[in-house]
């Protein structure tokens, strides 16, 4: 189904994980996006970003706003997967299969590559982890490998899974630019690593279940989150309400 022109794959959590398992054995590149209301709003004004999302091999619904948008158009969303939860599932699958991952970490983020690698390695000792802290120019419409001498130096193309945390749309552009048949699966996870390192506290389970995790995050980071929350809980519903498809 398309919401304001952006495709969302209406799959159950079981079906999503089955697709990921298949991606990891199929010898080709697969890009996954976890689409929330902010992604969809950004894609309205950014045709390139919208095309990247619609070209992804799997678009997972992330955010209670997507669930309500489906209801608005007479559909029921089978599975909503928060980015941090999907990340945990991917790491678990990768560990079981003894796969290698590359972490493209924002140099300006709260958590460094070394911190993230340490946390993941403790839980999943069988994972081979490469990665780097990468600086990006968010003023540019094209994201290249700023701060990186080459893909080969950092072994991106030697890894089975690429995980990037630049935030949308920069992480999706970065993934598109490093597209390689040697990489089986690539995904942007935004701030999910900050939950793993404890830099940001996750909302209680009951808040997540009722779709109010955004309120918890706003309470923790009111200045940083205010504009994003306004778009997600005010602008997005209005656009959905008055949209014909």
Secondary structure, DSSP 8 states (H G I E B T S, - for coil): -EETTEE-----HHHHHHHHHHHTTSSS--EEEEE-HHHHHHHHH-HHHHHHHHHSSEEEE-SHHHHHHHHHTT---S----HHHHHHHHHHHHHHTT-EEEEEEETTSSS-HHHHHHHHHHH-TT-EEEEEEE---TTSSS---TT-S-TTTTTGGG-SEEEE-S-TTHHHHHHHHT--TT--EEEE-TTHHHHHTTSS----HHHHHTT-HHHHHHHHSHHHHHHHHHIIIIIHHHHHHH---
